[in-house]
């Protein structure tokens, strides 16, 4: 009986690899403008989920993990997409900038489950301070 269960699980795991998923990186239509040190932090810690420049890791090709990764990126882009910054209203931009710092300050971003496989995305206290000062100075240059 155990052997049959194991075989069924293996067949299902192999079978779900053929379920089509759509990893996208639409064109960048209007990127956020910020000082170089801020852009470096955003690119390292935020862009994989919050831009149209996602770097899809190997595990994004393995179901069912791929389904979760793609869903998380799509949801993140809906909330904030640095690659479509120009399409946001001034009010939305101001709210998003404030929320960037709030999420970082509260330890909500980058997401805890992203960091083990992407340790370079972990923000140091110095990087957090750079973001805080940038947000308090008014955020983006345009």
C-alpha atoms as an extended CHARMM CRD file, in Angstrom:
* protein
*
       142  EXT
         1         1  UNK       CA              0.0000000000        0.0000000000        0.0000000000  PROA      1               0.0000000000
         2         2  UNK       CA              2.8090000000        2.4280000000        0.9170000000  PROA      2               0.0000000000
         3         3  UNK       CA              4.5140000000        1.6500000000       -2.3840000000  PROA      3               0.0000000000
         4         4  UNK       CA              1.3580000000        2.5780000000       -4.3270000000  PROA      4               0.0000000000
         5         5  UNK       CA              1.0560000000        5.8660000000       -2.4150000000  PROA      5               0.0000000000
         6         6  UNK       CA              4.6880000000        6.7360000000       -3.1480000000  PROA      6               0.0000000000
         7         7  UNK       CA              4.2460000000        5.9020000000       -6.8480000000  PROA      7               0.0000000000
         8         8  UNK       CA              1.0940000000        8.0310000000       -7.0480000000  PROA      8               0.0000000000
         9         9  UNK       CA              2.8560000000       10.9580000000       -5.3690000000  PROA      9               0.0000000000
        10        10  UNK       CA              5.7980000000       10.6770000000       -7.7780000000  PROA      10              0.0000000000
        11        11  UNK       CA              3.4860000000       10.4960000000      -10.8000000000  PROA      11              0.0000000000
        12        12  UNK       CA              1.5400000000       13.5340000000       -9.5790000000  PROA      12              0.0000000000
        13        13  UNK       CA              4.7590000000       15.5140000000       -8.9530000000  PROA      13              0.0000000000
        14        14  UNK       CA              6.0030000000       14.6780000000      -12.4340000000  PROA      14              0.0000000000
        15        15  UNK       CA              2.6040000000       15.3870000000      -13.9830000000  PROA      15              0.0000000000
        16        16  UNK       CA              2.2450000000       18.8580000000      -12.4580000000  PROA      16              0.0000000000
        17        17  UNK       CA              5.5090000000       19.8980000000      -14.1120000000  PROA      17              0.0000000000
        18        18  UNK       CA              3.5400000000       20.0150000000      -17.3730000000  PROA      18              0.0000000000
        19        19  UNK       CA              0.9460000000       22.4940000000      -16.0840000000  PROA      19              0.0000000000
        20        20  UNK       CA              1.7140000000       25.7060000000      -17.9720000000  PROA      20              0.0000000000
        21        21  UNK       CA              2.6770000000       28.8020000000      -15.9980000000  PROA      21              0.0000000000
        22        22  UNK       CA              3.4420000000       32.2850000000      -17.2320000000  PROA      22              0.0000000000
        23        23  UNK       CA              6.5410000000       34.0130000000      -15.9420000000  PROA      23              0.0000000000
        24        24  UNK       CA              6.5190000000       37.4870000000      -17.4100000000  PROA      24              0.0000000000
        25        25  UNK       CA              8.7580000000       40.5110000000      -17.5440000000  PROA      25              0.0000000000
        26        26  UNK       CA              6.7060000000       43.1290000000      -19.3850000000  PROA      26              0.0000000000
        27        27  UNK       CA              8.5020000000       46.1710000000      -20.7760000000  PROA      27              0.0000000000
        28        28  UNK       CA              9.6780000000       48.8650000000      -18.3990000000  PROA      28              0.0000000000
        29        29  UNK       CA              7.4350000000       51.8520000000      -19.1270000000  PROA      29              0.0000000000
        30        30  UNK       CA              8.6350000000       54.4080000000      -16.6060000000  PROA      30              0.0000000000
        31        31  UNK       CA             11.1570000000       53.4980000000      -13.9330000000  PROA      31              0.0000000000
        32        32  UNK       CA             11.3680000000       55.1950000000      -10.5660000000  PROA      32              0.0000000000
        33        33  UNK       CA             14.1740000000       57.7650000000      -10.3010000000  PROA      33              0.0000000000
        34        34  UNK       CA             16.2830000000       57.8460000000       -7.1570000000  PROA      34              0.0000000000
        35        35  UNK       CA             19.8910000000       58.4330000000       -6.1010000000  PROA      35              0.0000000000
        36        36  UNK       CA             22.3090000000       55.6640000000       -7.0880000000  PROA      36              0.0000000000
        37        37  UNK       CA             22.6440000000       54.2880000000       -3.5450000000  PROA      37              0.0000000000
        38        38  UNK       CA             18.8470000000       54.0390000000       -3.2020000000  PROA      38              0.0000000000
        39        39  UNK       CA             18.4890000000       52.4220000000       -6.6290000000  PROA      39              0.0000000000
        40        40  UNK       CA             21.1200000000       49.8510000000       -5.7090000000  PROA      40              0.0000000000
        41        41  UNK       CA             19.1530000000       48.9030000000       -2.5920000000  PROA      41              0.0000000000
        42        42  UNK       CA             15.8480000000       48.7820000000       -4.4750000000  PROA      42              0.0000000000
        43        43  UNK       CA             17.3410000000       46.6570000000       -7.2590000000  PROA      43              0.0000000000
        44        44  UNK       CA             18.9550000000       44.2190000000       -4.8110000000  PROA      44              0.0000000000
        45        45  UNK       CA             16.1180000000       43.9080000000       -2.3090000000  PROA      45              0.0000000000
        46        46  UNK       CA             12.8980000000       44.8390000000       -4.1130000000  PROA      46              0.0000000000
        47        47  UNK       CA             13.0700000000       44.5170000000       -7.8980000000  PROA      47              0.0000000000
        48        48  UNK       CA             12.6680000000       40.7310000000       -8.1220000000  PROA      48              0.0000000000
        49        49  UNK       CA              9.0670000000       41.1070000000       -7.0230000000  PROA      49              0.0000000000
        50        50  UNK       CA              8.2440000000       44.7970000000       -7.4630000000  PROA      50              0.0000000000
        51        51  UNK       CA              9.3730000000       45.4200000000      -11.0340000000  PROA      51              0.0000000000
        52        52  UNK       CA              9.1440000000       44.0530000000      -14.5580000000  PROA      52              0.0000000000
        53        53  UNK       CA             12.7860000000       43.0020000000      -14.2460000000  PROA      53              0.0000000000
        54        54  UNK       CA             12.3220000000       39.8870000000      -12.1290000000  PROA      54              0.0000000000
        55        55  UNK       CA             15.1560000000       37.4150000000      -12.1540000000  PROA      55              0.0000000000
        56        56  UNK       CA             13.4230000000       34.0550000000      -12.1390000000  PROA      56              0.0000000000
        57        57  UNK       CA             15.4290000000       31.5970000000       -9.9990000000  PROA      57              0.0000000000
        58        58  UNK       CA             15.7380000000       27.8990000000      -10.8170000000  PROA      58              0.0000000000
        59        59  UNK       CA             13.0100000000       26.9520000000       -8.3500000000  PROA      59              0.0000000000
        60        60  UNK       CA             10.5280000000       29.1060000000      -10.2670000000  PROA      60              0.0000000000
        61        61  UNK       CA             10.6000000000       26.3200000000      -12.8640000000  PROA      61              0.0000000000
        62        62  UNK       CA              9.5420000000       23.5460000000      -10.4760000000  PROA      62              0.0000000000
        63        63  UNK       CA              5.8560000000       23.0600000000       -9.6800000000  PROA      63              0.0000000000
        64        64  UNK       CA              4.1920000000       23.6030000000       -7.2740000000  PROA      64              0.0000000000
        65        65  UNK       CA              6.7860000000       26.1310000000       -6.0160000000  PROA      65              0.0000000000
        66        66  UNK       CA              6.6520000000       27.8840000000       -9.3990000000  PROA      66              0.0000000000
        67        67  UNK       CA              2.9460000000       28.5740000000       -8.9150000000  PROA      67              0.0000000000
        68        68  UNK       CA              3.6150000000       30.2860000000       -5.5950000000  PROA      68              0.0000000000
        69        69  UNK       CA              6.5470000000       32.3300000000       -6.8800000000  PROA      69              0.0000000000
        70        70  UNK       CA              4.6300000000       33.5610000000       -9.9290000000  PROA      70              0.0000000000
        71        71  UNK       CA              1.5810000000       34.3700000000       -7.8140000000  PROA      71              0.0000000000
        72        72  UNK       CA              3.7000000000       36.2980000000       -5.2890000000  PROA      72              0.0000000000
        73        73  UNK       CA              5.4520000000       38.3180000000       -8.0130000000  PROA      73              0.0000000000
        74        74  UNK       CA              2.1750000000       39.1420000000       -9.7580000000  PROA      74              0.0000000000
        75        75  UNK       CA              0.6060000000       40.2420000000       -6.4730000000  PROA      75              0.0000000000
        76        76  UNK       CA              3.6590000000       42.3180000000       -5.5550000000  PROA      76              0.0000000000
        77        77  UNK       CA              3.5660000000       44.0620000000       -8.9310000000  PROA      77              0.0000000000
        78        78  UNK       CA             -0.0960000000       44.9120000000       -8.3840000000  PROA      78              0.0000000000
        79        79  UNK       CA              0.7800000000       46.6690000000       -5.1150000000  PROA      79              0.0000000000
        80        80  UNK       CA              3.9260000000       48.4360000000       -6.3200000000  PROA      80              0.0000000000
        81        81  UNK       CA              5.7870000000       48.2210000000       -9.6080000000  PROA      81              0.0000000000
        82        82  UNK       CA              8.9400000000       50.3160000000       -9.9230000000  PROA      82              0.0000000000
        83        83  UNK       CA              8.9680000000       49.6220000000      -13.6830000000  PROA      83              0.0000000000
        84        84  UNK       CA              5.6170000000       51.3440000000      -14.1780000000  PROA      84              0.0000000000
        85        85  UNK       CA              6.2180000000       54.2300000000      -11.7710000000  PROA      85              0.0000000000
        86        86  UNK       CA              5.3320000000       56.9060000000      -14.3360000000  PROA      86              0.0000000000
        87        87  UNK       CA              1.7960000000       55.5440000000      -14.6400000000  PROA      87              0.0000000000
        88        88  UNK       CA              1.0390000000       56.2730000000      -10.9550000000  PROA      88              0.0000000000
        89        89  UNK       CA             -0.6790000000       59.4490000000       -9.8310000000  PROA      89              0.0000000000
        90        90  UNK       CA              1.2340000000       61.8560000000       -7.6020000000  PROA      90              0.0000000000
        91        91  UNK       CA             -0.9690000000       60.7870000000       -4.6980000000  PROA      91              0.0000000000
        92        92  UNK       CA             -0.2990000000       57.0870000000       -5.3070000000  PROA      92              0.0000000000
        93        93  UNK       CA              3.4420000000       57.7380000000       -5.5780000000  PROA      93              0.0000000000
        94        94  UNK       CA              3.4590000000       59.5950000000       -2.2600000000  PROA      94              0.0000000000
        95        95  UNK       CA              1.5040000000       56.7920000000       -0.5560000000  PROA      95              0.0000000000
        96        96  UNK       CA              3.7610000000       54.1170000000       -2.0380000000  PROA      96              0.0000000000
        97        97  UNK       CA              6.9230000000       55.9080000000       -0.9060000000  PROA      97              0.0000000000
        98        98  UNK       CA              5.6020000000       56.1640000000        2.6480000000  PROA      98              0.0000000000
        99        99  UNK       CA              4.5900000000       52.5150000000        2.5570000000  PROA      99              0.0000000000
       100       100  UNK       CA              8.0690000000       51.4610000000        1.4080000000  PROA      100             0.0000000000
       101       101  UNK       CA              9.5620000000       52.7900000000        4.6270000000  PROA      101             0.0000000000
       102       102  UNK       CA              6.7150000000       51.4750000000        6.7990000000  PROA      102             0.0000000000
       103       103  UNK       CA              7.1370000000       47.9500000000        5.3960000000  PROA      103             0.0000000000
       104       104  UNK       CA             10.9160000000       48.0580000000        5.9000000000  PROA      104             0.0000000000
       105       105  UNK       CA             10.6940000000       49.5930000000        9.3650000000  PROA      105             0.0000000000
       106       106  UNK       CA              8.1970000000       46.9470000000       10.4860000000  PROA      106             0.0000000000
       107       107  UNK       CA             10.3660000000       44.1520000000        9.0640000000  PROA      107             0.0000000000
       108       108  UNK       CA              7.6920000000       43.1560000000        6.5680000000  PROA      108             0.0000000000
       109       109  UNK       CA              9.8990000000       43.6690000000        3.5080000000  PROA      109             0.0000000000
       110       110  UNK       CA             11.7590000000       41.9390000000        2.0880000000  PROA      110             0.0000000000
       111       111  UNK       CA              9.5760000000       38.9690000000        2.9420000000  PROA      111             0.0000000000
       112       112  UNK       CA             11.0750000000       36.6020000000        5.4990000000  PROA      112             0.0000000000
       113       113  UNK       CA             10.6700000000       33.5400000000        3.2620000000  PROA      113             0.0000000000
       114       114  UNK       CA             12.4840000000       35.2510000000        0.3750000000  PROA      114             0.0000000000
       115       115  UNK       CA             15.6300000000       35.9400000000        2.3820000000  PROA      115             0.0000000000
       116       116  UNK       CA             17.0010000000       32.4090000000        2.9630000000  PROA      116             0.0000000000
       117       117  UNK       CA             17.4610000000       31.8840000000       -0.7890000000  PROA      117             0.0000000000
       118       118  UNK       CA             18.3550000000       35.5480000000       -1.4230000000  PROA      118             0.0000000000
       119       119  UNK       CA             20.5400000000       36.6520000000        1.5110000000  PROA      119             0.0000000000
       120       120  UNK       CA             21.8380000000       39.6010000000       -0.5170000000  PROA      120             0.0000000000
       121       121  UNK       CA             18.3390000000       41.1150000000       -0.2540000000  PROA      121             0.0000000000
       122       122  UNK       CA             18.5580000000       41.3940000000        3.5490000000  PROA      122             0.0000000000
       123       123  UNK       CA             18.7590000000       45.0680000000        4.4810000000  PROA      123             0.0000000000
       124       124  UNK       CA             21.4970000000       46.2200000000        6.8190000000  PROA      124             0.0000000000
       125       125  UNK       CA             20.8310000000       48.9780000000        9.3410000000  PROA      125             0.0000000000
       126       126  UNK       CA             22.8490000000       51.3450000000        7.1230000000  PROA      126             0.0000000000
       127       127  UNK       CA             20.7180000000       50.4940000000        4.0870000000  PROA      127             0.0000000000
       128       128  UNK       CA             17.5430000000       50.9960000000        6.1000000000  PROA      128             0.0000000000
       129       129  UNK       CA             18.8290000000       54.3950000000        7.1630000000  PROA      129             0.0000000000
       130       130  UNK       CA             19.4880000000       55.3480000000        3.5290000000  PROA      130             0.0000000000
       131       131  UNK       CA             15.9110000000       54.4090000000        2.6130000000  PROA      131             0.0000000000
       132       132  UNK       CA             14.4920000000       56.2320000000        5.6540000000  PROA      132             0.0000000000
       133       133  UNK       CA             16.3410000000       59.4400000000        4.7820000000  PROA      133             0.0000000000
       134       134  UNK       CA             15.3130000000       59.1510000000        1.1340000000  PROA      134             0.0000000000
       135       135  UNK       CA             11.6560000000       58.7250000000        2.0580000000  PROA      135             0.0000000000
       136       136  UNK       CA             11.7740000000       61.5850000000        4.5680000000  PROA      136             0.0000000000
       137       137  UNK       CA             13.3730000000       63.8490000000        1.9400000000  PROA      137             0.0000000000
       138       138  UNK       CA             10.4110000000       63.3000000000       -0.3670000000  PROA      138             0.0000000000
       139       139  UNK       CA             11.4220000000       60.1870000000       -2.2330000000  PROA      139             0.0000000000
       140       140  UNK       CA             11.7750000000       59.9810000000       -6.0140000000  PROA      140             0.0000000000
       141       141  UNK       CA             13.4250000000       62.6550000000       -8.0800000000  PROA      141             0.0000000000
       142       142  UNK       CA             10.5480000000       62.5470000000      -10.5510000000  PROA      142             0.0000000000
